[in-house]
Amino acid sequence: TEDEIISLEREMKEFWTKLKSIYGSEQISQSLALRDSCKESIRVLSDKWSKKLKEEDLMIDKINEYSNEILCQNQRVSESQERLTELRSNLNQEKEKNKDLTDSIQELKEECEKKKEILSSKNKAAVERVERLCKCKELFEERLGLEIRRIHNEQLQFIFRHIDHKDPDKPYLFTLSINEQGDYEVTSCIPPLDCIAEFQRKVRETNNFSAFVANIRKAFADLSHK
């Protein structure tokens, strides 16, 4: 170190002072030359070690810099892994939602198909009933003095005449429709009959439409005699 070098130079000066008092000039000159050579060697060595120490300091600084950079890289890698894990989790959740949505859509499709089939079946049954009613029209008109009209909302209006002997042209009528369940439903009755609900229940159970019309005509006739 620098202190050691200074201490060494001081000791060397003391040594040369003592040496001068003992030896002659020639020997002293040789010793001085040796001393100078020794000092030069020490200086060169000191410069060498000083340079080496500086290089080592620079290397340590560089190592510290690399270490800090590695720590930063590790931190970024850790954050990226956490983000990747989060994205994977979100992706899995979206996949589950898509699967649930797909299943729901499929269930709705199947439900719609079933409803279409049911509606188609009901419509078919309704059409068949209307056709049967139309086929019975001439028979009813001839035997019961009945007129059947198709009015709004696909309803049928049944008009009876020749019931009241005092007024043969007086109309007695009821309006019939087929509801969403495919059942017969009386929507109006003029004049009103207390038994119309019972007749409606029976025709739904028996599907005997001729008897249903005949019973209503008989009820109108009984009403006209009161």
Secondary structure, DSSP 8 states (H G I E B T S, - for coil): -HHHHHHHHHHHHHHHHHHHHHS-HHHHHHHHHHHHHHHHHHHHHHHHHHHHHHHHHHHHHHHHHHHHHHHHHHHHHHHHHHHHHHHHHHHHHHHHHHHHHHHHHHHHHHHHHHHHHHHHHHHHHHHHHHHHHHHHHHHHHHHH-EEEEEEGGGEEEEEE-S--TT-TT--EEEEEEE-TTS-EEEEEEES--TTHHHHHHHHHHH--HHHHHHHHHHHHHHHHT-
